[in-house]
Amino acid sequence: MMIKVVAQNNVKADKTDEFIVLAKKLVQDTRKYDAGCIRYELLQDVKNPQLLTIMEEWDDQESLNKHLLAQHFKDAMASFESYMEKSGEINLYKTLA
């Protein structure tokens, strides 16, 4: 079953540009190295540039689980922590229709 992930990040105003650089690298590495990745993209809210969202689409839960264990993902998450203004929100979805 295909899995979709929406990961919202609330980034500090003075750290937004730096976060975008790191997040773009994560997007590139994920697309290059992680099997089962259908879609992985970084989006910036039009009204609130500090709200940066990663939209993901995976073949299945197993592919997502392997991504979560990948070194490039772990490194990015460790770096991202210091850029956050407040906690983000991560939602997993399955397609119904």
MODELLER restraints for C-alpha pairs under 7 A, 6 or more apart:
rsr = mdl.restraints
at = mdl.atoms
rsr.add(forms.Gaussian(group=physical.xy_distance, feature=features.Distance(at['CA:1:A'], at['CA:59:A']), mean=6.79, stdev=0.5))
rsr.add(forms.Gaussian(group=physical.xy_distance, feature=features.Distance(at['CA:1:A'], at['CA:60:A']), mean=5.24, stdev=0.5))
rsr.add(forms.Gaussian(group=physical.xy_distance, feature=features.Distance(at['CA:2:A'], at['CA:58:A']), mean=5.76, stdev=0.5))
rsr.add(forms.Gaussian(group=physical.xy_distance, feature=features.Distance(at['CA:2:A'], at['CA:59:A']), mean=4.80, stdev=0.5))
rsr.add(forms.Gaussian(group=physical.xy_distance, feature=features.Distance(at['CA:2:A'], at['CA:60:A']), mean=4.84, stdev=0.5))
rsr.add(forms.Gaussian(group=physical.xy_distance, feature=features.Distance(at['CA:2:A'], at['CA:94:A']), mean=6.30, stdev=0.5))
rsr.add(forms.Gaussian(group=physical.xy_distance, feature=features.Distance(at['CA:2:A'], at['CA:95:A']), mean=6.96, stdev=0.5))
rsr.add(forms.Gaussian(group=physical.xy_distance, feature=features.Distance(at['CA:3:A'], at['CA:57:A']), mean=5.82, stdev=0.5))
rsr.add(forms.Gaussian(group=physical.xy_distance, feature=features.Distance(at['CA:3:A'], at['CA:58:A']), mean=5.15, stdev=0.5))
rsr.add(forms.Gaussian(group=physical.xy_distance, feature=features.Distance(at['CA:3:A'], at['CA:59:A']), mean=6.54, stdev=0.5))
rsr.add(forms.Gaussian(group=physical.xy_distance, feature=features.Distance(at['CA:3:A'], at['CA:60:A']), mean=5.64, stdev=0.5))
rsr.add(forms.Gaussian(group=physical.xy_distance, feature=features.Distance(at['CA:3:A'], at['CA:61:A']), mean=6.38, stdev=0.5))
rsr.add(forms.Gaussian(group=physical.xy_distance, feature=features.Distance(at['CA:3:A'], at['CA:92:A']), mean=6.81, stdev=0.5))
rsr.add(forms.Gaussian(group=physical.xy_distance, feature=features.Distance(at['CA:3:A'], at['CA:93:A']), mean=5.84, stdev=0.5))
rsr.add(forms.Gaussian(group=physical.xy_distance, feature=features.Distance(at['CA:3:A'], at['CA:94:A']), mean=5.20, stdev=0.5))
rsr.add(forms.Gaussian(group=physical.xy_distance, feature=features.Distance(at['CA:4:A'], at['CA:56:A']), mean=5.52, stdev=0.5))
rsr.add(forms.Gaussian(group=physical.xy_distance, feature=features.Distance(at['CA:4:A'], at['CA:57:A']), mean=4.42, stdev=0.5))
rsr.add(forms.Gaussian(group=physical.xy_distance, feature=features.Distance(at['CA:4:A'], at['CA:58:A']), mean=6.27, stdev=0.5))
rsr.add(forms.Gaussian(group=physical.xy_distance, feature=features.Distance(at['CA:4:A'], at['CA:92:A']), mean=5.68, stdev=0.5))
rsr.add(forms.Gaussian(group=physical.xy_distance, feature=features.Distance(at['CA:4:A'], at['CA:93:A']), mean=4.94, stdev=0.5))
rsr.add(forms.Gaussian(group=physical.xy_distance, feature=features.Distance(at['CA:4:A'], at['CA:94:A']), mean=6.24, stdev=0.5))
rsr.add(forms.Gaussian(group=physical.xy_distance, feature=features.Distance(at['CA:5:A'], at['CA:55:A']), mean=5.87, stdev=0.5))
rsr.add(forms.Gaussian(group=physical.xy_distance, feature=features.Distance(at['CA:5:A'], at['CA:56:A']), mean=4.88, stdev=0.5))
rsr.add(forms.Gaussian(group=physical.xy_distance, feature=features.Distance(at['CA:5:A'], at['CA:57:A']), mean=6.35, stdev=0.5))
rsr.add(forms.Gaussian(group=physical.xy_distance, feature=features.Distance(at['CA:5:A'], at['CA:91:A']), mean=5.70, stdev=0.5))
rsr.add(forms.Gaussian(group=physical.xy_distance, feature=features.Distance(at['CA:5:A'], at['CA:92:A']), mean=4.56, stdev=0.5))
rsr.add(forms.Gaussian(group=physical.xy_distance, feature=features.Distance(at['CA:5:A'], at['CA:93:A']), mean=6.18, stdev=0.5))
rsr.add(forms.Gaussian(group=physical.xy_distance, feature=features.Distance(at['CA:6:A'], at['CA:53:A']), mean=6.78, stdev=0.5))
rsr.add(forms.Gaussian(group=physical.xy_distance, feature=features.Distance(at['CA:6:A'], at['CA:54:A']), mean=5.99, stdev=0.5))
rsr.add(forms.Gaussian(group=physical.xy_distance, feature=features.Distance(at['CA:6:A'], at['CA:55:A']), mean=4.88, stdev=0.5))
rsr.add(forms.Gaussian(group=physical.xy_distance, feature=features.Distance(at['CA:6:A'], at['CA:56:A']), mean=6.45, stdev=0.5))
rsr.add(forms.Gaussian(group=physical.xy_distance, feature=features.Distance(at['CA:6:A'], at['CA:90:A']), mean=5.70, stdev=0.5))
rsr.add(forms.Gaussian(group=physical.xy_distance, feature=features.Distance(at['CA:6:A'], at['CA:91:A']), mean=5.28, stdev=0.5))
rsr.add(forms.Gaussian(group=physical.xy_distance, feature=features.Distance(at['CA:6:A'], at['CA:92:A']), mean=6.59, stdev=0.5))
rsr.add(forms.Gaussian(group=physical.xy_distance, feature=features.Distance(at['CA:7:A'], at['CA:53:A']), mean=5.42, stdev=0.5))
rsr.add(forms.Gaussian(group=physical.xy_distance, feature=features.Distance(at['CA:7:A'], at['CA:54:A']), mean=5.12, stdev=0.5))
rsr.add(forms.Gaussian(group=physical.xy_distance, feature=features.Distance(at['CA:7:A'], at['CA:55:A']), mean=6.54, stdev=0.5))
rsr.add(forms.Gaussian(group=physical.xy_distance, feature=features.Distance(at['CA:7:A'], at['CA:89:A']), mean=5.87, stdev=0.5))
rsr.add(forms.Gaussian(group=physical.xy_distance, feature=features.Distance(at['CA:7:A'], at['CA:90:A']), mean=4.33, stdev=0.5))
rsr.add(forms.Gaussian(group=physical.xy_distance, feature=features.Distance(at['CA:7:A'], at['CA:91:A']), mean=6.49, stdev=0.5))
rsr.add(forms.Gaussian(group=physical.xy_distance, feature=features.Distance(at['CA:8:A'], at['CA:51:A']), mean=6.76, stdev=0.5))
rsr.add(forms.Gaussian(group=physical.xy_distance, feature=features.Distance(at['CA:8:A'], at['CA:52:A']), mean=5.94, stdev=0.5))
rsr.add(forms.Gaussian(group=physical.xy_distance, feature=features.Distance(at['CA:8:A'], at['CA:53:A']), mean=4.30, stdev=0.5))
rsr.add(forms.Gaussian(group=physical.xy_distance, feature=features.Distance(at['CA:8:A'], at['CA:54:A']), mean=6.53, stdev=0.5))
rsr.add(forms.Gaussian(group=physical.xy_distance, feature=features.Distance(at['CA:8:A'], at['CA:88:A']), mean=5.24, stdev=0.5))
rsr.add(forms.Gaussian(group=physical.xy_distance, feature=features.Distance(at['CA:8:A'], at['CA:89:A']), mean=5.17, stdev=0.5))
rsr.add(forms.Gaussian(group=physical.xy_distance, feature=features.Distance(at['CA:8:A'], at['CA:90:A']), mean=6.24, stdev=0.5))
rsr.add(forms.Gaussian(group=physical.xy_distance, feature=features.Distance(at['CA:9:A'], at['CA:51:A']), mean=5.71, stdev=0.5))
rsr.add(forms.Gaussian(group=physical.xy_distance, feature=features.Distance(at['CA:9:A'], at['CA:52:A']), mean=5.15, stdev=0.5))
rsr.add(forms.Gaussian(group=physical.xy_distance, feature=features.Distance(at['CA:9:A'], at['CA:53:A']), mean=5.87, stdev=0.5))
rsr.add(forms.Gaussian(group=physical.xy_distance, feature=features.Distance(at['CA:9:A'], at['CA:88:A']), mean=4.66, stdev=0.5))
rsr.add(forms.Gaussian(group=physical.xy_distance, feature=features.Distance(at['CA:9:A'], at['CA:89:A']), mean=7.00, stdev=0.5))
rsr.add(forms.Gaussian(group=physical.xy_distance, feature=features.Distance(at['CA:10:A'], at['CA:50:A']), mean=5.76, stdev=0.5))
rsr.add(forms.Gaussian(group=physical.xy_distance, feature=features.Distance(at['CA:10:A'], at['CA:51:A']), mean=4.89, stdev=0.5))
rsr.add(forms.Gaussian(group=physical.xy_distance, feature=features.Distance(at['CA:10:A'], at['CA:52:A']), mean=6.59, stdev=0.5))
rsr.add(forms.Gaussian(group=physical.xy_distance, feature=features.Distance(at['CA:10:A'], at['CA:84:A']), mean=5.71, stdev=0.5))
rsr.add(forms.Gaussian(group=physical.xy_distance, feature=features.Distance(at['CA:10:A'], at['CA:85:A']), mean=5.54, stdev=0.5))
rsr.add(forms.Gaussian(group=physical.xy_distance, feature=features.Distance(at['CA:10:A'], at['CA:86:A']), mean=5.82, stdev=0.5))
rsr.add(forms.Gaussian(group=physical.xy_distance, feature=features.Distance(at['CA:10:A'], at['CA:87:A']), mean=6.76, stdev=0.5))
rsr.add(forms.Gaussian(group=physical.xy_distance, feature=features.Distance(at['CA:10:A'], at['CA:88:A']), mean=5.76, stdev=0.5))
rsr.add(forms.Gaussian(group=physical.xy_distance, feature=features.Distance(at['CA:11:A'], at['CA:50:A']), mean=5.01, stdev=0.5))
rsr.add(forms.Gaussian(group=physical.xy_distance, feature=features.Distance(at['CA:11:A'], at['CA:51:A']), mean=6.38, stdev=0.5))
rsr.add(forms.Gaussian(group=physical.xy_distance, feature=features.Distance(at['CA:11:A'], at['CA:83:A']), mean=5.61, stdev=0.5))
rsr.add(forms.Gaussian(group=physical.xy_distance, feature=features.Distance(at['CA:11:A'], at['CA:84:A']), mean=4.44, stdev=0.5))
rsr.add(forms.Gaussian(group=physical.xy_distance, feature=features.Distance(at['CA:11:A'], at['CA:85:A']), mean=4.99, stdev=0.5))
rsr.add(forms.Gaussian(group=physical.xy_distance, feature=features.Distance(at['CA:12:A'], at['CA:50:A']), mean=6.59, stdev=0.5))
rsr.add(forms.Gaussian(group=physical.xy_distance, feature=features.Distance(at['CA:12:A'], at['CA:83:A']), mean=5.87, stdev=0.5))
rsr.add(forms.Gaussian(group=physical.xy_distance, feature=features.Distance(at['CA:12:A'], at['CA:84:A']), mean=5.60, stdev=0.5))
rsr.add(forms.Gaussian(group=physical.xy_distance, feature=features.Distance(at['CA:12:A'], at['CA:85:A']), mean=4.59, stdev=0.5))
rsr.add(forms.Gaussian(group=physical.xy_distance, feature=features.Distance(at['CA:13:A'], at['CA:50:A']), mean=6.02, stdev=0.5))
rsr.add(forms.Gaussian(group=physical.xy_distance, feature=features.Distance(at['CA:15:A'], at['CA:83:A']), mean=5.92, stdev=0.5))
rsr.add(forms.Gaussian(group=physical.xy_distance, feature=features.Distance(at['CA:16:A'], at['CA:50:A']), mean=6.17, stdev=0.5))
rsr.add(forms.Gaussian(group=physical.xy_distance, feature=features.Distance(at['CA:19:A'], at['CA:80:A']), mean=6.99, stdev=0.5))
rsr.add(forms.Gaussian(group=physical.xy_distance, feature=features.Distance(at['CA:19:A'], at['CA:83:A']), mean=6.65, stdev=0.5))
rsr.add(forms.Gaussian(group=physical.xy_distance, feature=features.Distance(at['CA:24:A'], at['CA:42:A']), mean=6.96, stdev=0.5))
rsr.add(forms.Gaussian(group=physical.xy_distance, feature=features.Distance(at['CA:26:A'], at['CA:72:A']), mean=6.73, stdev=0.5))
rsr.add(forms.Gaussian(group=physical.xy_distance, feature=features.Distance(at['CA:26:A'], at['CA:73:A']), mean=6.74, stdev=0.5))
rsr.add(forms.Gaussian(group=physical.xy_distance, feature=features.Distance(at['CA:26:A'], at['CA:76:A']), mean=6.58, stdev=0.5))
rsr.add(forms.Gaussian(group=physical.xy_distance, feature=features.Distance(at['CA:27:A'], at['CA:40:A']), mean=6.11, stdev=0.5))
rsr.add(forms.Gaussian(group=physical.xy_distance, feature=features.Distance(at['CA:27:A'], at['CA:41:A']), mean=6.19, stdev=0.5))
rsr.add(forms.Gaussian(group=physical.xy_distance, feature=features.Distance(at['CA:29:A'], at['CA:72:A']), mean=6.89, stdev=0.5))
rsr.add(forms.Gaussian(group=physical.xy_distance, feature=features.Distance(at['CA:31:A'], at['CA:37:A']), mean=6.55, stdev=0.5))
rsr.add(forms.Gaussian(group=physical.xy_distance, feature=features.Distance(at['CA:31:A'], at['CA:40:A']), mean=6.76, stdev=0.5))
rsr.add(forms.Gaussian(group=physical.xy_distance, feature=features.Distance(at['CA:34:A'], at['CA:67:A']), mean=6.12, stdev=0.5))
rsr.add(forms.Gaussian(group=physical.xy_distance, feature=features.Distance(at['CA:35:A'], at['CA:63:A']), mean=6.50, stdev=0.5))
rsr.add(forms.Gaussian(group=physical.xy_distance, feature=features.Distance(at['CA:36:A'], at['CA:58:A']), mean=5.54, stdev=0.5))
rsr.add(forms.Gaussian(group=physical.xy_distance, feature=features.Distance(at['CA:36:A'], at['CA:59:A']), mean=4.93, stdev=0.5))
rsr.add(forms.Gaussian(group=physical.xy_distance, feature=features.Distance(at['CA:36:A'], at['CA:63:A']), mean=5.18, stdev=0.5))
rsr.add(forms.Gaussian(group=physical.xy_distance, feature=features.Distance(at['CA:37:A'], at['CA:57:A']), mean=6.24, stdev=0.5))
rsr.add(forms.Gaussian(group=physical.xy_distance, feature=features.Distance(at['CA:37:A'], at['CA:58:A']), mean=4.78, stdev=0.5))
rsr.add(forms.Gaussian(group=physical.xy_distance, feature=features.Distance(at['CA:37:A'], at['CA:59:A']), mean=6.48, stdev=0.5))
rsr.add(forms.Gaussian(group=physical.xy_distance, feature=features.Distance(at['CA:38:A'], at['CA:57:A']), mean=5.24, stdev=0.5))
rsr.add(forms.Gaussian(group=physical.xy_distance, feature=features.Distance(at['CA:38:A'], at['CA:58:A']), mean=5.39, stdev=0.5))
rsr.add(forms.Gaussian(group=physical.xy_distance, feature=features.Distance(at['CA:38:A'], at['CA:59:A']), mean=6.64, stdev=0.5))
rsr.add(forms.Gaussian(group=physical.xy_distance, feature=features.Distance(at['CA:39:A'], at['CA:56:A']), mean=5.24, stdev=0.5))
rsr.add(forms.Gaussian(group=physical.xy_distance, feature=features.Distance(at['CA:39:A'], at['CA:57:A']), mean=4.75, stdev=0.5))
rsr.add(forms.Gaussian(group=physical.xy_distance, feature=features.Distance(at['CA:40:A'], at['CA:54:A']), mean=6.86, stdev=0.5))
rsr.add(forms.Gaussian(group=physical.xy_distance, feature=features.Distance(at['CA:40:A'], at['CA:55:A']), mean=5.68, stdev=0.5))
rsr.add(forms.Gaussian(group=physical.xy_distance, feature=features.Distance(at['CA:40:A'], at['CA:56:A']), mean=4.44, stdev=0.5))
rsr.add(forms.Gaussian(group=physical.xy_distance, feature=features.Distance(at['CA:40:A'], at['CA:57:A']), mean=6.48, stdev=0.5))
rsr.add(forms.Gaussian(group=physical.xy_distance, feature=features.Distance(at['CA:41:A'], at['CA:54:A']), mean=5.54, stdev=0.5))
rsr.add(forms.Gaussian(group=physical.xy_distance, feature=features.Distance(at['CA:41:A'], at['CA:55:A']), mean=5.38, stdev=0.5))
rsr.add(forms.Gaussian(group=physical.xy_distance, feature=features.Distance(at['CA:41:A'], at['CA:56:A']), mean=6.64, stdev=0.5))
rsr.add(forms.Gaussian(group=physical.xy_distance, feature=features.Distance(at['CA:42:A'], at['CA:52:A']), mean=6.95, stdev=0.5))
rsr.add(forms.Gaussian(group=physical.xy_distance, feature=features.Distance(at['CA:42:A'], at['CA:53:A']), mean=5.79, stdev=0.5))
rsr.add(forms.Gaussian(group=physical.xy_distance, feature=features.Distance(at['CA:42:A'], at['CA:54:A']), mean=4.60, stdev=0.5))
rsr.add(forms.Gaussian(group=physical.xy_distance, feature=features.Distance(at['CA:42:A'], at['CA:55:A']), mean=6.54, stdev=0.5))
rsr.add(forms.Gaussian(group=physical.xy_distance, feature=features.Distance(at['CA:43:A'], at['CA:52:A']), mean=5.67, stdev=0.5))
rsr.add(forms.Gaussian(group=physical.xy_distance, feature=features.Distance(at['CA:43:A'], at['CA:53:A']), mean=5.06, stdev=0.5))
rsr.add(forms.Gaussian(group=physical.xy_distance, feature=features.Distance(at['CA:43:A'], at['CA:54:A']), mean=6.14, stdev=0.5))
rsr.add(forms.Gaussian(group=physical.xy_distance, feature=features.Distance(at['CA:44:A'], at['CA:51:A']), mean=6.07, stdev=0.5))
rsr.add(forms.Gaussian(group=physical.xy_distance, feature=features.Distance(at['CA:44:A'], at['CA:52:A']), mean=4.62, stdev=0.5))
rsr.add(forms.Gaussian(group=physical.xy_distance, feature=features.Distance(at['CA:44:A'], at['CA:53:A']), mean=6.31, stdev=0.5))
rsr.add(forms.Gaussian(group=physical.xy_distance, feature=features.Distance(at['CA:45:A'], at['CA:51:A']), mean=5.56, stdev=0.5))
rsr.add(forms.Gaussian(group=physical.xy_distance, feature=features.Distance(at['CA:45:A'], at['CA:52:A']), mean=6.37, stdev=0.5))
rsr.add(forms.Gaussian(group=physical.xy_distance, feature=features.Distance(at['CA:58:A'], at['CA:64:A']), mean=6.16, stdev=0.5))
rsr.add(forms.Gaussian(group=physical.xy_distance, feature=features.Distance(at['CA:67:A'], at['CA:73:A']), mean=6.79, stdev=0.5))
